[in-house]
Amino acid sequence: MKETKAWSINGFLGILLFIIGGGLGILLLTQERFVPGVILIVLGIIFVSTITAVQPNEASVITFFGTYLGTIRKSGLWLIVPFSNRKKISLRVRNFNSVKLKVNDIEGNPIEIAAVVVFKVVDTYKALFDVDSYEKFVEIQSETALRHVASKYPYDRFDNDGYSLRGNADEVAAELSLELQHRLSVAGVEVMESRLTHLAYSTEIASSMLQRQQASAILSARQIIVDGAVGMVQMAINRLEAEGLHLDEERKAAMINNLLVAIVSDRAASPVINTGTLY
């Protein structure tokens, strides 16, 4: 079953009927007409007892002796079926912040991960009757989905080939939202957004992985520097030859060596004046 609309009319009508019934009942009692007076008073009490107030962004689920009659979503004062049971459920947007979970990524590295899930109830029947507690269901399924998604990707890719948890946070969050929606649809819950709020290596491997990241960053920087230095040397040789200054292979090698040392070195090069000759 799915959520249906419950029968209801304006609740102020119930108040009016209570006033009329109660007034007539008291009037009849004063005239010593006890039976109709008592009946009218009881009917007035029944009418006022069927009045329910629904707040904005709230729903009232109506059941009658175990039978689901429907849901009232519109805010206001309503008159419903007598002797029915009402259960309020919030339709507001809510957040669930997961605790920091310790998970192994696809490469087996232990990581710490947490996420926030933004959700709201869209089907009150499923939320109340298809699961024991939809809030607890959201909590458990969110952590389960987060573990599953985190185990499908590495924390980081040093070769920049494919997705990673650190480098593709938006794509990972989108996949987490899709999986959560699939899991939580049985509880009548719509997932509006999910985002990673914490991502880090576990403490036992954090220092070693940091050294690996630093080494990878140094190698990448060195590669860029070397590529730039080779281009600058080639440009210098072409410029000299274009202006008519031709160097033999040995002088080219010496110039290339000096330029590469000056450019690639991570410290300032100390100039040395050569007063001799290469030959």
N, C-alpha and C positions, 0 to 999 in steps of 0.2 A: 504494500500500500504506500501511497504518497499523501502528502498534506492536502486537505480539502478545506473549504470554507465552511465554518459553522453557522447554523441559524442563529440570528440575533436581531433584535430591534432596539430602538432608542431606549436607553436606560431611564430617562426621565419619565417615560410612560409608566414604568414600574413604580416610580416614586408617587406619581399621580394616582395610580390604582391603589397603592398602599394608603394614601391619604383618604381617598374616597371610601375604600373598604373599611379602614379603621374608624373613620368618622361615622359612617352609617352603622357599623357594629356597635359603637358606643351609644349612638342614638337609640338603637333598638334595645340595648340593654337597659337604658334609662326608662324605656317603655315596657320593661319586663317581658320582652320578647327575646328570651335567652338563646334559644337554638339558632335562629337566623343571625342574631348578633354575634354569637361566638363563631359561626361559620364565616361571616364576613371578616372578622378580625383575623382568623386563621388564614384566610385567602390573602388578606393584605400582607401578613407576615411572609407568606410564601412568595408573593410577588417581589417584596423588597429583598428577600434572601437570594433571588436569582439575579440580582444586579451585580455586575462585575466591572471594574475599572481597568482599562488597558492604557499603560503609559506609552509615550512615543518610543519607537524602536524596541518594542516589547510585544510579545505574542502571548495569548492565553489559549492553552490547549484544553478542549472540553471533552470529558468522558462521562458516560452515563451508565453506571453499574457495570464497568469494565468494557463498555463499547465506545470506540472512538467516534465522536460526533463531528469533529472538525476543529479548526483553529481560527481565532479572531486576531487579525493583524492590525486593523485600523484602531488608532488610539481613540479613547473616549469612554463614555459610560454606556454599558450595553445590558439589555435584558435577555437572558438565555433560558435554556430548558430548565425547569425546576428540578431540584434534587441532583443536579449534575455536579461533577467535580471539575475544578479549574486548577490548572498548573501553569505558572508563569515561566516563560523562557526568554532570555535576552536575545535580541537580534542585532546588537551593537557589534562593531568591529573590535576585535580583541587581539592581543599579542600573546604569543607563547615564547618565552626565552628558554632555550634548552640549556642544560648544564654542560660544562666542558667534558666532552667525551674523549676517551682514549681509543684510537682506532689505528689499525695498520693500513697504510695506503697500498696501492697495487704492487709496489716494490718491496713490501714488508717492513717499511720504516714506521715506527710508532709515532703518531702525531696526536695533537690535541685539537679538537674542532668543536665549535658551537654555532648555533644559528638561531635566528628569530623568525617566527612564522606568524603572519598576519592572516586572520581567518574570521569568518562569521557564519552563523547558522542560516541556511536557506530552506531547509525542509524540517519543520518542527516534529513531524511524525517520526522520521528516521532518527532524529537526534534524541528523542525521548524513548522510543519503543524498540528501535533496532539495535541499540547498544546499551550497556548498563549505565555508563556515564560518558557522555560525549566529550567532556573536558579531559577526563583521564585517557580516553581513547585517542584524542588529539596529541596528548603528551607522549604516550608510548609510541604511536605510529610515527610521529615526527622524529623521535630519536632513532627509531629503526630505519626510516628512510635516509636520515643523515648518515648513519653508519654505512648503509648500502652504497650510497653515492660516493662517499669518501673513499671506499675501498676500490672503486673503479678507476681512480686516477692517481698519478704520483703527486707528491707534494710539490715538486718542481721538476722541470725538464731543463737540463743544462745544455741540451742540443737544440732547444727551441723547436722540437718536432712533436706536434700533437698537443692535446690539452693537459693542463696541470691545475691543481687546486689553487695555487698561488697566482699563476699567470692568467687564468681564465675564470675569474670569480663570477662574472655575469653569466657565462654559459653554465657553470656548475649550479648557480642559483636557479636558473631557468629549468634545468633538469630536475633539481630538487623539488621545485614547485609542481612540475608535472607528476612526479612520482607521489608526492603528498596528496595531490588532488585525486589520483587514482585510489589511494589507500583510504582517504577520508570521505569519499563520496557515499560510502555505505552508511555513514553517520549523518548525512545531510549537511555537511560542512563544505563551504567554498573557501579554497585557499587563494587569497588575494595577492600575496607576495611572500617570498622567503629570501633571506640574506644570511650569509656567513658573518658572524660577529667575532669569531676568534679562530685563528689558525696559526699553529706553531708546532715545531718539532717537540717531541716529548723530551723531558729534562735529561734523560740518560744519553741521548744522542745529539742534543742541541749543540754542544761545543764542537763536536766532530763535523757535523753538517755545516756549521758556520764556517769552519776552516775550508770545507769543500767549496762553499759558495764564494769565499774570498779568493781561493785559488782559481776558480773558474772565471771570476771577474778580472783577475790579473792577467790571465791568459788571453781573454777576449780583448782587453785593453792593449796588450802587447801586440796582438795580431793587427789591430787597427793602426797602431803606431808604425809597425814595420811596413804595412801596405802604403801608408802615407809617405814614409821615408824613401821607399823604393821609387815611388812616383816623383818625389822631389829631386832625387838624384838623376833619374832619367830626364826630367825636364831641364836640369842644369847642364847635362851633357849635350842635349839637343840645342840648347841656347848657345853654348860655346861653339859648337860646330856650325850653327847658322851664322855666327859672326866671323867665321873664318879661322877660328882657333882649333886646330886639329890636334888631338892628343893620341899618343900611341897607347897600346893596350896596357903597358905597365903604369903609365901616368893615370889612365882612367881607373885602374884598379886601386891606386893609391888615393885618388880623389874620392872614389866610392867608399872606400874604407873609412876615410876621415869624416865624410858627411854622415854615414850611417852611425858611427860612434857618437858624433855630436848630437844627432837627432834622437836616436833610440835610447841613449843613456838616461837613466832616471836622475842623474846628477849633472850639474853644470860641467861642461867639458873645459879642461885647462888647455889653452892654446900653447903650442910648441913651435918655435920658429926654426925652420930647417935652413941652415946656411950652407949646406953642402949640396950634393946633387944625387939624383937617383942612380946615376951611372958611374 
